[in-house]
Amino acid sequence: MRTLITILLLASAATVHAQGAWGKIDTVTTGNFEDLNPQLDHGGLGAPRPTTPFYWLVFERWNGPQGMICAKKVEPSATAISQVQFDSTVEISPPTINLLQEHPDICTEFAKDTFTVAAWEEDDSRSATPFLTWNIYYSYASGNETQWSTPQMLIGAGGSPILQDVIVRPLSDSTFILIWRSAGVLMFSTFSNGQMSSPDTLVVTNYDSTEFDCESPYSHQPTLAWTGKDPSGRIVCFVAQVTSLSPVVLSQMDTISSDGNISDPRFITSEVKAMTFNVEDGGRFKSVLASSASWYQEDLASDSLSDNLNGTGISVPIAIDQSKRRPNMTVSSQPFGWFTWERRSATDTSLVFAESLGPNTDTVRSAGYNRNPSVSTYLLQQGFYQVFTCVWESDRTGESHIYARVGAVGGDAINEPVDQARDFVLQQNYPNPFNPTTAISYELSDNGFVTLKVYDVLGRLVRTLVDKMEQPGSYAVTFNASGLASGMYFYRLQAGSYSQTHKMILLK
C-alpha cells in the first residue's frame, strides 16, 4: 500500500526571489521493529530524467534478532503531479538472525539504461570476533523494477582493518564508483555493465581520518573530501579531484581549515562546488557551509545552547524551457534548494531546514528524538517549482522509524508589459567568473529612476552600484569586489516597475 505525501506549492506575483514550502509530515515506515539510517538516492544529478522519474530510499531494519537492508521507491503520484508516494518496502538483503547490516547507500543513473546500485557494511556477530569482521556487500536493480540481485560480497575484511562507510556515486551512464574506508586508506571499486572491478587504493590518508565524502555528478570527474590531522594536530578537511582511476591520479589537494576541528564533510549539489561540515565551537558544534575558490565559509547553523550537526542539502538552478517562455515573462536566475541539519539540545533533537538564498528557517520534525536527515535531488519540476524530499529517523513511537516531508522551492515569474520585457535588458556580467573586477551592462528604453545593487548568497546588500535617474540608452558599470570573499553574488537591476536578477561568481 502506498503512502501519499501532499506538498504545498505557493506562487505569488512579487519580486524575483526564492520561495518554498513544506508539506505535512508523513510516516514512511511503521511496525514493531527499528528502521535506521535512511539515505535518499544520490544519482541522476545530470542525466536526463525518465518520463516517470523516481529515486530510492534505502535504510536498515532491525526486527528482533534479524537484520536486513530495505528500500522504498519514491515516485510522483499517478493522479497528481503535486503528490509524491513511497512504494511498499523491498528487502534488498534477506533477513538473517544476528547479522548486523548497517549504513546503506544507494545511487541510480538514468542516462543510458536506468540502473541502481546499493551497498552497505555487514558484520556477522555469530563469528568468533563479532564487530571486528566487517565486509562490504552490494546489490543492484535495472530498469524501473523492484527486483534486486542476490547480495554479493565486494570485499571481506579477512582479519585486516575494519571496512566501513561505503558510499555509491555515479560516474557516467551506468557506471558507478563505490568508496569505503579501511583504517587510514580509502578504497574503491567501479561497477559497470553488471561487473564490479577489483578493489584498489584511492588515497592513503592517516589514521585520524574517520570521515569522507565524494561528489561525482553525471559525466564529471569525482571530487573527494576526507578529514585528517594537519601538522598542528587540528582536524581539517582535504579536498582533491580524481582525474584518473586507472591508475589513480589526484589533483593538487586543497586544505579546508576552520576555527575548530572539522567533522562529517558532505558535498551538496550546487552550481558552485560546495559542502557542509561540523566545526567544534566553544564546546558546541556548529554546521558550516563552505564553497570552493578559497573555500569561504558561512555558518549554516550556530547556537550556543545546542549542537548543530550533519548538514546536508541541495541547491540547483531551476530549469525553464525557453521555448515555452512568454514574451512578457522574466525569470529569476537564482538557484533553489534546501539545506537540512540536526539541532541537538539537552532534551530533544529537531531537523531544521534553511531555505536557499533566504533568511527564513523552520523546524521540520516529528515528536521524539530526530536524527540522520537526508535530502534528495529534485524529483520533478512543476512550472517554476522543483520538488524535493527530506527523510529522517525518529523514535516518536518507542521504536525508530522513517518519516518524511516533501518541500517545493521555486521563483516567481514577473509579468510585465511586452515592450518593457523587450526593451529593458540586463546583461550577464563579463568576465564571469571574475577577480576582482567585472563589467555589468544594461539597456533602458525610457526615462526612470534606476538602481543596480549587489547581494550575497544570504540576501544581504553588498554594494549599490547605481541609484539615480537615467535617460534611455546603453550603460556599463564596473563592479570591484576587492575585499569581498570568493563565492556567488547576485546583482539586481530595478528600473521603474521592471526588475531582473543575475548571478555572478567571484574567484580569488
N, C-alpha and C positions, 0 to 999 in steps of 0.2 A: 504494500500500500504506500502510495506516495504522499509526502507531506508538502503542502503548498506554503510558500512564503510570499506574501504580498508586499510590494515595495511602494513607497510614496514618491511619485515623480512631481516635482514642482516646476513651474515656469512662470515668469513674470516679465513684463515689458519694463526693464530697468536698464541701468548702465551695464556694460560688459563686466562680468565677474564670475568667479566660480561659485556654484551653488549646489548644495547637496542635501540629502535627507536619508534617514534610515527607516526601514520598515519595522514590523513587530519582531520581537524575539521568537524564534522558532525552536522547538525541541526536535533535534535531529535523531537522537537515539534514546531509547528507554529500555528498561528491563532490570532484572536482578543481577547485574554484573557491572564491571567498571570499563568505561571507554575512555582512553587516554591519548594524549599527544596527537591531536588532529593536525593534518597537514593538507593544504589545498595544492592542487596541481601547479607545477612550475612551468609547464610547457606552453607552446603556441604563442610566444611573445611576438614573433614577427611573421609567422606563417599565415597564409590565408585561412580563415575560419570556414568550416563547412556550413551548408545551408542551415542545418540544425546544430548549432555549436554546443559543446559540452565540455566539462572537465571533471576531474575526480577529486573526491575527498577520501583520504586514507587515514586509518587510525588503528591503535592496538586495543584489543579486547581481552579482559581477564575475567573468566567465568569460573569462579571457584579455583580448582587446581588446573584448569585448562587455559592455555594462552593461544591467541591466534592474531593474524593481521587481517583487517576487514577494510572494505571500501564501499563508497556510495557514488554513483554517477550523479552529477549535478547538471540539470538541463533547463532550458526555458519551458514554461508551461505550454501544452499543446493548444490551449484555448485563449491565452492572453500573454502578449509579449511582456507585460509588466509584472509577470509572476515567474518564479523560479521554483523548481522542485527537486527533491532528493529522492532517487530511486531506492528500492529495497536494498538491504545490506548484502554484500557479496563477500564470501570468505575467500581471500586470496591464498592464505595458508590454512591447512586443516587444523582444527583444534587438537592440541596434544597436551596430555597431562604433564604438569610441572615443566613445561617448555616456555622459557621466557623469550618473547619476541617483541622487540622494542624499537622506538624511534624510526618509524617508516617514512619514506619519502617517495614522491611519485612525479612523473613527467609525461606529457602527451605531446606529440608532434602531428600537425595536420598537413604539412607542406606537400608530401608525396602520397603516402598512404597513411591513414590515421593509425598511429601506433602508440602504445602506452607501456612504460616500464615502471615497476615498483621495486624497491629494495629496502631491506631492514637488517638489523643486527639480531642475532639469536644466540641464546645460551641454554644448553641442556643442563638444568640444575640436577638432573639424575646422575651426571657424570661424577667421576672421582674428585674433580676440582670445580665444583659449581661456582659460577660468577667469575671464572678465570678463563674459560674456554669459549670465547665469543667468536662467532662466524658471521660472514656476510652472505645473505641469501637474496635472490631476486626472482621475479615472475613477470610475465608480460601478457598483453592482450592486443589484438589487432582489430581494426575497423571500429564500428560502433557497438561491438559486442561486449558482454559482461563475462564471457568465458575466459578464465585466466589459465596460463600454462602451469604445469606442476612446478612448485618451487624448486630451484636449483641452488646449490652452494656455489657462490662465486669464489670465495676463498675461505679457508679454515685457519684457525689460529695455530693448531698443531704444536702447542707449547710455546709459541712465540708471544710477543706482547699482545695485549687485548686489541681486537679490531672493533672499532666503534664509529658511530656518527656518519653513516653513509648518506650521501646526497646524490640526486639524479638531475642532470641538466641536459638541455638539447644542444646539439652541435649544428646539424643541418639535416633536412629531410627526415629520415627515420634513423638518424644516428644520435646516440646519447653518450654522455660521459658519466661514469659513476666514480665518486671520490669518497674515500674513507680515511680514517686516522689509525695509525699503528705506532703508538708511543710518539717519538719525535720525527715521524715520517708520514707524509700524506701520499697515499697510494691511489691509483686509478685503473680503470678498465674502460674500454669503449664497447658499445653494443650497436650492431648494425645488421640489418637483414637477418635477424634471428640468431646472430652469432655474437658471443662475448669474447673479447680479446683476453689474453693472459694479463694478470695484474702486473703493474710496473710502478716504479717510483716517480711521483710527480714532483715533489720537493722535499728536501731534508730540512727540517726546522730545528727546534730544540725541545728538550723535554718539558719546558714550561709552556709549550704550545698546546693549548687544550681546545681551541675553538677555531672554526674556519667557515668560509662560505665561498661560493663560486657564482659568478654571473656569466651566463652563456646564452645570450639571445640568439634566435634562429639566424644561421648563416654568418655568425660573427665568432671571432676567436674568444675563448673564455678568459675571464679575468678572475684571479684567485686572491683571496684575502685570508690571512691567518694571524693569530696572536702569538706573541712570544716576548721574551725579555730583551731589552736593549742593554748596552754596556753599563748603564747606570742602575740596572735592576728593575726598571719600571716596565710594566706590561704594556706593549704598544701593538699596533696593527700594521702588518706588512701587506702591500698590495703589488701584484705583478701580473702582466698579461702573458698568457700562454701562447706563444707564437708558433710553436710546433709541438706535436706529440710523439713523433717518431723520427728522431729522438726528441725528448722534451727540451724545449728552449723557452726560457722566461725572459721577458723584457727587463729593463732596469727597474729595480724594486723601489717603490715609494714606501716611506715610513710615516704612519699617522700616529701622532702622539697627542696627549691631552693633559689636563691638569691632574688627572688621577689615572689609575690603572684601567685599561680598556678590556672589555669582555664582550662576548657574543656579537661579533660583526655580522651584519646581514645586508646584502645588496638589496636595493629596491629597483623596480622597473622605472626608468626615467629617461628623458631625452639626454640629460647630463648624467654621467656616471656618478652614482650616489649610494650611500649606505647609512645604516643606523648602527649604533653600538652603545653599550652601557659604560659609564665612567663613574668611578668612585669619587664622591664629592663631599668632604666633611663628614664621613661616616655613613652617608646615604649614597644611593645610586641615582644618577640622572640618565635619561635617554637622550642621545645626541644624534642629530642628523648632520652628515658630512657630505660635501660634494667635491668632485675632482677639481684639478687645477689648484694646487696648493692645499687641497682638502680643507677648505674653510669649514668651520663648524658652527652650528646653531643648536641651542638647547631645544629638543623636541618636547621634553617634559622634565621639570625640576621642581622639587617640593622638599622643604627642609624637614617635614614630618613624615614623608613617605619615600619608599624606594620606587623609582620609575625604571622599568626594565623591559628588555625584549621587544624593542620597537621593530616594526615591520610595516611594509606598505607598498603602494604603487602610485606612480604619477606619470600619466601618459597624455600625449596630445590628442585632443578629440578629432576624429577623422570625419570630415564633411565632404560628401560627394559634390564636387564643384559643378557637375553638370545639372544638379538639381537646385542650385542656389538661385534665388530670385534676384533680379537686378537691383532691388531696393533692400537688400539684406547685407549686413556686415556681421562678421562672426569673430568672437574672441579668439586670439591666438594663444591664450594661456593653456598650460597643461592642467589636467584634472586628476583627482585621485584621493585616496585616504591613507592616513598613517594610523596604526594602532599600536598600543603598548600596554603593559601591565603597570598598575599602580598598587603597590603593596603597603598597606598600613598595618597597625598592630591588630586590627580586628577583622579586616576584610581585604579582598583584592578586587579591583574593578578593571575592566577593559575600557580604556579611554580612547576615543578617536579624535583625530585632528583633521580638519578639512584643509586640503592642499591649497596654499596661497590665500588662506583666510585666517582670521584671528579666532574663529569660533572653535571651541572644543566641547565635547559632550561625553556622557558616560554610556557605554554600550555593554550592558552586563545583565546577568540573571542573578537571582538571590544565591547566596552561598559564596564559596571561595572559587574565584575565576582565574584561569591561567592559560598559558600557551596559546596566544592568539595567532591566527594565520589569515592572511587576506589574499584574495585571488587576483589574477589579472582580470580584465573586464570580460564578462561572459557574452554580452550582447550590447548593441547600441540602439537606442530609440531616439530618433531625432537628434537633439543636441546633448543627449544624456548617455552616459555609459554606466552599466550595471555591474556592481562588484558584490562579492560575498565575503563576510568575515565569520570565522568559526572559532570557537574556544571550548575549553573544558571547564565544567563546573560541577560541584558536589551538592547542589541545591536539594537533592532528594536523599542524601546519605551515601549514594554512590556517585562516582564521577561519570557524567555523560556529556555528549556533544551538543552544543547549542549554536545557533547562527542568527545573523541579521544580514539582510540584503540592503545595500546602500546604492543610491544613484547620485551621480555628480555630473554637472554639465555647465554650459554657459548660456546666457541669454542671447537670443537673436534680437537685433535692433532694427526696427522697421523705420526707414527714413524715406522722404520723397526721392523719386528716381534721380532727379537732376543732382541732388546733393550726394547721393551714393556714388554717382559717376564722376562728379567734378571736384569733390573733396578727396584728396588722396594722401595717405600716409605711407611712405616707402619703408622697406626694410632697411635698417641701418647698414652701413658699409664702412670698413670691413666688419664681418661678424663670423666667428669670434673676433675680439679686438683687444689691444693692450697698448697704451691706456686710453687712446682717443678713437672716436668713431664719428661718422657724419650721419645725421638724420635729416632726410629730405621730405618735404610735403608740398602740396599744391592747394591753393584756395581759389574758389570761384566767385567770392563775394566779400564785401567788407564785413568785418566782425571782430569780436574780442576773441583772442586765441591764447590757449595755454598748452604748453608741452611740458609734461612732468615725468620724472623717472622714479620708479618704485622698486623696492627689494622684494624678495620672494614671500615676505610676510605682509606685504601690502603697505609698508611704511614709506613715506615720501623721502626720497634721497636727494633730489635736485629739481628745481624749477628752471627750465631752460628758456621758456617763452611765457610772458604774462603781459599782453598788451594788445591794442587794436592793430590790425594789419589789413592791407589792401589786397585785392586779388593778385595772384601771381605764384611763382615757384620760390621756395625758400629752402635753405640748408643751414643746419645748426650743428656745431661741433660739441660733442659731449666728452669731457675729460674726466676719466674715472680714477685719476691718481688719488691714492689714499683710501680707495674702496677695496674691499675683499673680492677675490675671484668668485665667480658664480653667475647665476642667472638674474637678470634685471628686466624690468618692463617699462616701456615708455608709452605714454598715452597722450594723444592729441585731442583737444576739445576745441571745437570751432562752432559757436552758436549751439544748435541742437545736435550737431554731429560729433561723434567721438569714435576713436578707434585705438586699439592697443596692439603692440607687437612686443615680442621678447627679444633680448639680446644677451650675449654671453661674454663676460669679461674673463680672459685667461691671462694670468700673470706667470 
